[in-house]
Amino acid sequence: VEFQCILVGNLLNKSRIVSTARDPVQPTTCFGCCGAVPPPGSSVKALVDPAEVRKNILTDLDTEPWQEYFWNPYTGSLLRLSWEASKLPPDGVADGDPSSSAAGAPKLKFLDLWPQKLPLLGEDARWSVDGCVRVIDTAFGDVENAIQQDQFTDDDMFYLEYASESVFLSYFIPVDPALNNVVKALRVVATVAKRLRDSDAPYKLDLPCEFRFVRGSSRAVLSPIYTEGVQDPAAGPLFMSIEVPTFTGGSIDPTLAKQDGAPMRSWLAAFEEIEQGFKAVSPKAQPHYAKFYGLKRDAGGRYSTFDPAVSRGIVPEARKAQFRAAMARLDPTGVFENNFGKHLVGA
């Protein structure tokens, strides 16, 4: 697998290559080179410059068709990982099938950043922009080091492989030729990061924003990016898969059972704003329904997740009927039915 690991502070107009797979780096390479946090009052454009986005995102697709990006929304720094699918199936690929979507993709060892880094950064780091910037840049360094150490398996590029205390808000957004939707989606996150940075809101975004690009096809009936008539996944329309993760535990309860604390309310408001912003980028934006989505606030201000109205809108009725017909044949007694499934594919 040919790898490049490139740190480009280019969303702040500070472009430079820090490392590649053939140029090993020291563990501290990513520290101190990502740019300082812009001062309060600085514009969102300073974090998401359209020209820099177009110059550094989705380049070299002919030679590097798989690309993964990690972005610090406070500083604008961007880590790009790019690779080609291996022609030799890695260990663990089912039936040795090199066409598997997992073939050639790396998997990073478990990184549990906050428990590891908080003793060094101090207990208040999680609730400060400076602390969160340090942890995000630490994630950049750990990703880079894992690449250099060849920690590859046949799986996805998540940098939190087994983290039980984290959630990912994730949406698919269609990509236009000028990448305007990419800029808009990044500005949604940057706008919220700026608001949190410039206010006394107790919650701060505390992990890198992660995004990659995938193509729609008609091979999966329930896919949020299903594209009628496209059998070849390599020929389908391009979508940005953007994820905003956060650590949970302590004051942040992903079950939403307790919502009274200020950090909890601040987190829910931030994620609600980001989700509504993603929806506003394009009417075709859809949530990744295996992740965190569908935040809804009732008249009393209490939040719930996986809003049935959002779930019902992910899959068109014709494909729901197709899936229900298959399930009636394969699961006539409803062994695999649940409320979420009923919302997603119910009549």
Beta strands, then each sheet from edge to edge (+ up, - down):
strand 1: 3-8
strand 2: 66-71
strand 3: 78-83
strand 4: 166-174
strand 5: 209-215
strand 6: 238-247
strand 7: 286-287
strand 8: 296-297
strand 9: 303-304
sheet 1: 1+ 3- 2+ 5- 6+ 4- 7+
sheet 2: 8+ 9-
end
